[in-house]
Amino acid sequence: MTVERAILAFAGVMVLLSLALTYYVHPNFVWLTAFVGANLFQSAFSGFCPAAMVLKKMFGLPTEAEKARAA
């Protein structure tokens, strides 16, 4: 798994979790969904994603470019 794939999986889990929390716990959890969406939107344009840095440091996941160079 690469950092890019892990980010997509993490974002999907966070959206589903926040929607479940919104439904079962409190309607204000919808703001977590909005935050995840806004973070994905800004990272598409800026290339900056804090979660990518955390995943790379914590789990040592390679980027797509690093994986392609190794092959």
N, C-alpha and C positions, 0 to 999 in steps of 0.2 A: 504494500500500500504506500502511496505517495502522500505528501503533504496536501496536495490539491484535492485528492480523493477523500482524505480524512476531513478536510474542511467542509466538503459537500455533505459528508455523512454527519458531521457534528452539527452543521446548520439545520439539516433535516430533523435530527433528533430534538434539537432545541425548539424548533417551530412546533413539532408535534407535542412536546412536553408543555410548552407554554399554552397551546390551545387546550390541552387537557386540564391544566391548572385554571385556565380562564373558565372553563365549563363547570368544573367540579369544586373549585375553591373560591375564587373571587374574580369578578369581571375585569378588575384592573390588571390582571396578568396579561391582558392583551397587549400591554405596553412592552412586555418582554418580546412578543412576536414582532412588534414594530421595531424594536431595537435590533433584533437579529436581521430583519429585512434591510434596515438602513445601513447596517454594517456591511452586509453583502453588496449593497448598491454602491457604497463609497469605495469598497475594495476593488470593485470591477473597474473603476476609473483611476484610482490612485495606485493600486497595486499593494497598498499597505493593509495588512490583516494581522491584528495582534494575536488572534488564535493560531495563525500559521506559525508565528515565532514561538509560541508556547509549545505547540505540538512538535516542532522541529527540535527544540531543546529538551523537552521531557522524554520523547520517545525516539529521537534520532531518525525520524522519517526522512527519506530523501525527497527532493523535488523531482518533478518530471524531467527537467533538464539534467540533473545529476544521474538519474536512472538511465537516460538515453546515452549519456557519455560513457557509462559503465558497460553498456551492452556492446 
